[in-house]
Amino acid sequence: MEIWQKNLWVLWFGTFVASASLTMVIPFLPLFLIDIGVNENTEMWAGLLFSSTFMAAAISSPFLGSLADKYGRKKMIIRAGFVLFIVFTLTSLVTNPYQLLALRIFHGLMAGYIPAVIALIGTNTPDNKVGYALTTISTATASGRIMGPLLGGGIAHLFDNRAAFAFAGILVLLSTLSVIFLVKEEKFAISGTRSSVFESFKLAASNRTFSMVLMVSCIVSISVMTVEPVLSLYIVELGGAAKNTSLLAGFVFSLVGITGILFATSWGKLADRIGFRSVLIIGLAGGAIGSFAQIFFHDIWGFSIVRFIYGAFFCAVIPAINGLVVRSTPSDFRGRAFGLNNTANQLGSMIGPMIGGLIGGMFSTHGIFVGTAVLLMVAIFLAQSISESKAASPIVANSEPKKELASKV
């Protein structure tokens, strides 16, 4: 097995664990608030806990990306893994919501596990295998999102919510140790630019293709989060008074993740043949049509079929964006590039629910589906102006050539 393949499967496991650990505990935060005695303003606290993490991550991601370019992506994966271990372990011990809020902010500021993984994979994989590798990693994220709530719910049922947090911390620690001993970062380009957030934004703005990719990434994130907060309520509404509507809601929610597992690697292989830009446009078009089509189905099973088809196309979008980040930036900017991309995602995650709430209040859930389709069509328009090339577009702060070095981290 070649080094890039070994890295891919070790990091697949680490990404799966990181994703599962988050979904093991995040959906249960409102219940955990009740466990620690928050019986008033629970909804306010829950919203604050979620939004504070998004905000913190949006602020810190460019800085963490610059550290990755300076010290190596493997070290950033290890750092983020230990941060998650500390956060989950301490969360199992909190006694009031203020402690929980502080840990959530710390989590947002210092984590960044999956962006660091994507940066390492994108830089240390042969050019003709990047699409396959990135989409394979996306299946780890999708699998973790599906399995996480099952693991978390099962542990909380057998023990309690504190045990679920502690177990998540142990899982992340084990995956981090596997990265320390098994992953090799061969290609590490030392950055010749200053490690500052301002400089990162300045260099990114000088690259039109990369700037356009960031805009598409933000719009895609907005489109997802516009509908997601109200989707479970809509699914329960479609289920009517039938028994087990909550179970049905969980099943429909998981469909998009299941399609990612089933179809993502096929999209990645296609991207290696026809290019990430083409796959991105196809995925966005399928997502737009699928979003609009959801307004015509008023029973749970028809809606589920449309969600499955929507997911089969939309699972191509995020890996294609990640591939375009790789294609549009040189390797010595790759950490900062994925940090900025993560910032775009987090901003979209904050803006999306506000847009969804506004549209839902003025119209209905069907209006949100239409709004999501419109957003994805705007993303298609922007994606058409992205020029993809095999060689990364230059991003430089000075005229001195940069030297590619092999790094044994």
Buried (B, 14 or more C-beta within 10 A) or exposed (E): EEEBEEBBEBBBBBBBBBBBBBBBBBBBBBEBBEEBEBEEEBEEBBEBBBBBBBBBBBBBBBBBBBBBBBBBBBBBBBBBBBBBBBBBBBBBEBEEBEBBBEBBBBBBBBBBBBBBBBBBBBBBBEEEBBBBBBBBBBBBBBBBBBBBBBBBBEBBEEEBBBBBBBBBBBBBBBBBBBBEEBBBBBBBBBBBBEBEBEBBBBBBEBBEBBBBBBBBBBBBBBBBBBBBBBBBEBBBBBBEEEEEBEEBBBBBBBBBBBBBBBBBBBBBBBBBEEBBBBBBBBBBBBBBBBBBBBBEBEEBEBBBEBBBBBBBBBBBBBBBBBBBBBBBBBBBBBBBBBBBBBBBBBBBBBBBBEBBBBBBEEEBBBBBBBBBBBBBBBBBEBBEEBEBEEEBBEBBBEEEEBEEEEBEB
